[in-house]
Amino acid sequence: MTAVAKLVRTEIRLLLREPLVLTFVFAFPVVTVLVIAGSFGAADAHAFAGMQPSQWYVSSYLAVVIAAIGLVMVPAHIAGYRERGVLRRFGTAGFPRWSFAASQLVVGVVLTIASCVVLLAVAGVVYGIPPITSPFRAIAGVGAGAIAFTSLGLMIGSWMPTARAAQGVGLLLFFPSFLLGAGGPPPSQLGSVMRSIAQWLPLTHVTAAIRNPWLGLGSGSVDLAIVAAVALVSAVGWRRALRL
């Protein structure tokens, strides 16, 4: 555990020096939620399950933070380590093989919490923070989503040959997921084909696992189970790639 703590501190310092991390993890969700939540008014509530559009998006955009970390930050970071031979040096330095993956999962959760706090602080000043109907279920959705998408990022990064390739794949997955699964138009305004695609996106279920219990639109239990399954499958993928 001491090794994990050391790695976590080092990893956080290194990641916060990356412009891409600061942009996509902290700035992008804040800027986009301010723009899109202000694009709809009370008259559009029928398209948002009867909820205020600002409440819908503020609760949904925690999932955008999770996707930015898991699809943009983590894959390029891990692939860069593999490309430079850093992962091989962990064993030489005396770190247990499992400590690297554990530290990445902890870093993903810590950055998720920090970025969500920033998002809610800014959006809360402008639009207010929606009352949370089921706080424990909503928090469980955030935690499970953070673990699942960090694990997914580890899998992508561990299979990609270079950091550029991992970054390209991550961005290619991020933007459709962002637009269809969390931060784009409400599902009722999407065409049937786009709605069908959205149902297959992991981020759609992360969003529902957070937003539904938050706004009292449902328990989110099924979506939470799907997110847990994504975490499990991703963990199997990166464990095989990293030979842990």
N, C-alpha and C positions, 0 to 999 in steps of 0.2 A: 504493500500500500504506500510505503514511502517512495518507492520508485514511481508509482502512478502519480503521486502528488507532485513530485519534481517535474515529471513530464508535462503534467497539466499546466503548471506555472510557466514553463518554457514555451509550450505550444500557444498559450494565450498571448504571450508577449510577441511571439513571432507572427501570429495571425493578425494581430491588431496593427502591425506595421504594413500590411498588404492593402493597397488602395482598393483592390477589388472587393475585399472583405468589408471594408468600411462603407463602400458604396452599396453593395447588394444586401448586406446583412442589416445595416443600420439606416442608410439614407433612402434606398429604393422603396421599401415598404411604407415609410413615413410619407414620402412625397406622393406616391401613387394613391394611398388611402385618402389623403387630404383632397386630391383632385377628384377621384371617382365618387367619394362619399358626398362631395359638394355638387355633383352633377345631377343628382336626383333629389326630389323634394317629397313632401308629405303626400302629394297627389299620386305618387308612384308606389305607394305602399302595397297596392294590390299585387304588384309584381314581386314583392319580397315577403310573401306569406303573411301579409298584413302588418309587417314590422316597419319601423322607420328605416329608410335606406341607410342612414348613417349608422344606426345600431347594427344592422346587418353586416356592413362592411368593417366596422371596427372589430367586431367579434370574429369575422372571417379572416382578417389580415394577420392574425397570429399564425395562421397556417402558411401565409406567404413568407413570413420570417423563417419558419421551419424549412420550407422548400428552398429558400435562398442559401441556407446553411448546408443542407444535405445535397443539393444538386449543383451549386455553384462553388461554394467554398471548399468543401471536403474533398471532392474528387480530384481537383487540380492539385491540392495540397498533398494528398497521398501519392498520386502519380509522380509528382515532382520528387518526393522522397525516394520512390522506387527508382526513378530515372538517375538520380545522383548517387545511388547506393547507400542512402542513409539508413534504410531499414536493416541492411546487413550489419551495420555498425552498432545497432542497439544491442545485439547479442554479444558482440565483442566488448562492449562497455559494461557488461554485466547485468543488463536489464532483463527480467524475465520476458519471454516471447509474448505472453498474454498482456503485459503491461502497456504496450503500445496501443493495442486496440482498445483497452479499457480507458486509457487516457483520452483517446479520440472521442469516445462516447461521452465521457465526462465533459470535455471541452464543448462538444455539440450542445449538450444540455445547458451548460453555463452560459454560452453565448446566446442560446435561445431565450433564456430568462432575461438576460441583459437587454437584448434587442426588443423583446416584448414589453419590457418596462419603459423603454424609450418611446416605442410606438404608442402605448397607452397614455403616457404622459403628454405627448404632443397632441394626439387625436382627442384625448380627454379634454384638453383646454378648448379645442375648436368645436367638437361635436358632443362632448360628454361621454362618459363610460356607461354602457348599458348595464342595468341591474342584472346580476347573475342569479338565475333561478336555481341551478344546481351546481354550486361551486366545486364540489369534489369531483363530479363527473367531468366538468369542463377542464379542471386542472389535470385530471387523468388523461384527457384527450391531448392536451399540450405535451405532457410528459411522454406518452406513448408515441405521439407524432415526432417529437424530437429524437427519440431513440431510433424509431423506424427509419427516418430520413437520414440521420447520421450514419446508420448502418448501411443504408442504400448508397450513400456517398462513398463509404468505405469500399463497398463492393465494386462500384464503378471505377474508383481510383485504383483499386488493386488489379483490375483487369486491363486498364488502358496502358499502352506502352509509353506514352509521354504525357507531360502535364498539359501540353497544348491539346492533345487528343481528348484528354479527360475534361478539359475546360469546354471544348466544343460540344462534346456529348452532353455535358451537364447543362449548358445553355440551351441546347436543342430540346432537352427534356423540360427545362424550367419554364420556358415561356408558354408552351401549350398548357402545361399544368397550371400555371398562374392564371391564364385567361379563362380556362374552362373549369378549373377545380377550386378556385378561391377568390381571385381578385377581379374577374371580368364581369360581364353582364349576368344578371340573375338567371338561374336555370330556366325559369318560365319563358324567358325571352330568347332562348337558344332554339335553333332548329332541331328536329328529331334526331338527325345524324349526330350533331354536336352533343346533344344530351346523352346519346348512347355512348359516344366516345368518353365523355366526362365520367360516366359511371365506372369505367375501367381504369381511371386514373387514381393512384393511391392518394394523391393530395385531396381529391374530392371527399374521400372518407375521413381524412384527417380534419378537414374543414367541418364536416358534419359532426364529427365526434366532439369538436369544440363548440361550434355555434349552436347546435340543437339544444344541448343541456343549458348553455348559457342563456339563450333567449326563450327557453321553455317550449321549443318546437318539437321536442322528443327526447328520449333518453340517450340516444347516440350509442347504445350498447352494441348493435350490429356493426356499426362503423368502427367502433373501438376494437372489436374482435378482428375485423379485416386489417386494421392498422397493425395489430399485434402479429398477425400472420405475415404481413410484409416485413416486419422486423425480423421474424424468425427465418424467413427465406433468405433475406439479405445477409443475415449473420452466417448462414451456411455458405453463401457465396464468397464472402470475404475471408472466412476461415480457411477455405480450400485454397484460395489464391495466395494468401499470406502464409499458408502452411502452419497455422497455429494449433 
